[in-house]
């Protein structure tokens, strides 16, 4: 049984790292954490999937400069086995990777494409009341004309696991509007025990993937599966839509930038400053230059050409509009 932890207690941070883009993002994450919160007292754990039947190629971070840099920045690479997801659903890493963390110790998970921009250790997490990122668009579900609406689809999911949907409804929002229903981006979440959270996350995800309720016919589960079940997991564990003060995560303390062109297009000057400051030391720069988007956007300063295309006080409401404008200028990179 996980012990209850009070606010202000040290906690562990987990990101996922594997060969390719995520390894470089992991190094940037680690550098930003050490820069923005040098007194952080927890462990920074890079959960790394291991070779196995669910990975056609070796997913590990290759031996060499990247692994050495992560170690220098205080990150611990901890292996985990992919038993249920692997290459077919890599977002499942954030579920299975939770079991690589020490049981009974509070944790905060972040997507690797995140920068820490403030003092993470000062965030007043209540690890008994989890929540997740509300920086999200209405990507799921997409109700069909003659099928069930938002209420029918979400209601079926809560019913599947014996949960009362009532407390999760935002009654200030209109009927059949997506924001009426609890929906998160899985870019961060936290709890008092990674194994308890991970087992619930895994059980719910496999149930929906392998035997979706009839109301989900016609709804895509890929890549949304983790975000479909995350509200159910959080509600079942005593969490809520928002248990953190506004403006910290996805605000002054962290930035889930997703892609470097999007970072330069829409994020605050302070985020760009953190990115360029932590990437600048020669020992870090020489490693990060191995990733073409970082090399071109940050070191060749093409990111500032992207930045000049947009007024951050009047950004388009839809992310796709921003992406299309960047692509039109031949500045898009993944």
Protein Blocks (a to p, Z undefined) as FASTA:
>chain_A
ZZdddehiacdddddddehjklmmmmmmmmmmmmmmmmbcbdcddddddddfklmbafbd
cedjklmmmmmnopacdddddfknmmmlmmlmmmmmmmmpcehiacddddfkbcdfbdfk
lpccdfklgcddfbdcffbccddfklccfklmmmmmmmmnopafklmpcfkbcehiaklp
ccddfkbccdfbfklmmmmmmmmmmmmmmmccfklgoiafbfklmmmmmmmmmmmnopaf
blcdehiaoilmbccehpaklmmmmmcfklmmmmmmmmmpmklmmmmmmpmklmmmmmno
mmmmmmmmpcfklccfblklmmmmmmmnopacZZ
